Amino acid sequence: MELEFFGAAGEVTGSCHIVSAAGKQLLLDCGMIQGGRDAPARNREAFPFNVQALDAVVLSHAHLDHCGRLPLLVQRGFRGPIYTNRACRDLLPVLLKDSAKLAARDAERRNRHRDEDDVDVEPLYTLEDVEQTLKLVRPFSYDERHTLFPGITARVRDAGHILGSSSVELWLEEAGVTRKLLFSGDLGQYDSPILLDPYAFQSADVVLMESTYGNRLHRDRLATEVELGELLEAAWRDGGNVIIPAFAIGRSQELLYLFAKHFEAWGMARWRIFLDSPMAIEASRVYWQHDERYDQEALRLRADFGSMPPLPNLVLSRTADDSKSINEMRRGAIIIAGSGMCNGGRILHHLKRQAGCRECHIVFTGFQAPGTLGRAIVDRSEKIRIHGQQIDFAAQVHTLGGLSAHGDQHDLLRWYGSLADRPPVYLVHGEVSAAEALAIELEKTGAKVTVATPGLKVALAELPSLAHD
């Protein structure tokens, strides 16, 4: 009975952990590595475990850094079930098909510029790999126990991060010993728009916990909404456009929600709002279908709107030509486009055209991993490079931490604080500095904390039994 760490250990992306028990091996997440020049090469490397030995995958949620290498896993021989909740199941095709198309375009671009003697670059995976992956998905309900194998039972609870985000409970039984492992997945902020709060767990024997914002505190959400309204007012006075790099799943829907909620107060009617992302458009449709995961305020607003989207001046830019037409607007446009870390997608074309303009306002609403273009912009680099072209950066940059889909240090401590007996914690999905800062705070509550590193193994049967369910 063992837990072993392979990805998102000492870094933010590439979530990937193996649980072994009752003669079976479960993979918790299989995420893409993002950020840094070596990320593409690392994603192509052989998995540091035997793919054929895996019996199942349990997926926490549909963000690329948690699910982005699933098609690669299947391409390399995995044929077991992929367990997740139904909302995540519905978002997976949106995310993975877009990822495959981007991989194909990236390979095509590299091959156009390769030297004559170089070997053709193949996409990381194809749409066919994605289709094979989707056939393996086995959805189950939130809040109910499900027997995956004899001796292994699972239950997923809401993590409040994006639609379909889960924390995973695993009950493992082997040789008369039972242990309960709790995997946080990515945890959201409490009182976030649309979503339910992270579930308050009562007990566990061991906790595998994210630490993305383990060393930071977000600004108060209401203050952040006020700041966003003031920012839009300033951008209007400056006579430029507002560019918002946003994740297609989660952040884009939250922004549209806020624009609708404050439509009159923020003078939204004077703007044209572009959702320049086919993936975000499709994800919004999935969000609309799963109101069982909404909080009470979102349910009330949904009933009032009666249809989606509720913004009369929202333009859904589905095609490349739709996206290009936005370039005709020199002012008065709010452009929401992916990717959220500016490491691909349509956002690059908008930044390429407007990042050198002082009147342009760029608004970041989420974490920017080291090595990404988004991080370079947030760090106020004087020059940035897009598609091989160097740009003198002049735009105004804003970071709205209060809109992050990740909980901050207080949220993470609150989530752990509901657990009785202070079970041992292994911190993942955070830069080392963030994880170490969170470890110090958790230890003050009486927890024994380890910052996970790749290859670390934990003998679960040797841990004390603390769980009460």
Sequence and secondary structure as in RCSB ss.txt:
>XXXX:A:sequence
MELEFFGAAGEVTGSCHIVSAAGKQLLLDCGMIQGGRDAPARNREAFPFNVQALDAVVLSHAHLDHCGRLPLLVQ
RGFRGPIYTNRACRDLLPVLLKDSAKLAARDAERRNRHRDEDDVDVEPLYTLEDVEQTLKLVRPFSYDERHTLFP
GITARVRDAGHILGSSSVELWLEEAGVTRKLLFSGDLGQYDSPILLDPYAFQSADVVLMESTYGNRLHRDRLATE
VELGELLEAAWRDGGNVIIPAFAIGRSQELLYLFAKHFEAWGMARWRIFLDSPMAIEASRVYWQHDERYDQEALR
LRADFGSMPPLPNLVLSRTADDSKSINEMRRGAIIIAGSGMCNGGRILHHLKRQAGCRECHIVFTGFQAPGTLGR
AIVDRSEKIRIHGQQIDFAAQVHTLGGLSAHGDQHDLLRWYGSLADRPPVYLVHGEVSAAEALAIELEKTGAKVT
VATPGLKVALAELPSLAHD
>XXXX:A:secstr
 EEEEEESSSSSS  EEEEEETTEEEEE      SSTTHHHHHHS  SS GGG  EEE   SSHHHHTTHHHHHH
TT  S EEEEHHHHHHHHHHHHHHHHHHHHHHHHHHHTS TTS     SS HHHHHHHHTTEEEE TTS EEEET
TEEEEEEE SSSTT EEEEEEEEETTEEEEEEE  S   TT SSB         SEEEEE TBTT     HHHHH
HHHHHHHHHHHHHT  EEEE  TTTHHHHHHHHHHHTTTTTTGGGSEEEEE HHHHHHHHHHHH GGGB HHHHH
HHHHH SS   TTEEE  SHHHHHHGGG SSSEEEEES TTSSSSTHHHHHHHHTT TT EEEE S   TTSHHH
HHHTT SEEEETTEEEE  SEEEE GGG SS BHHHHHHHHHTSTT   EEEESS HHHHHHHHHHHHHTT  EE
E  TT EEEGGGS      
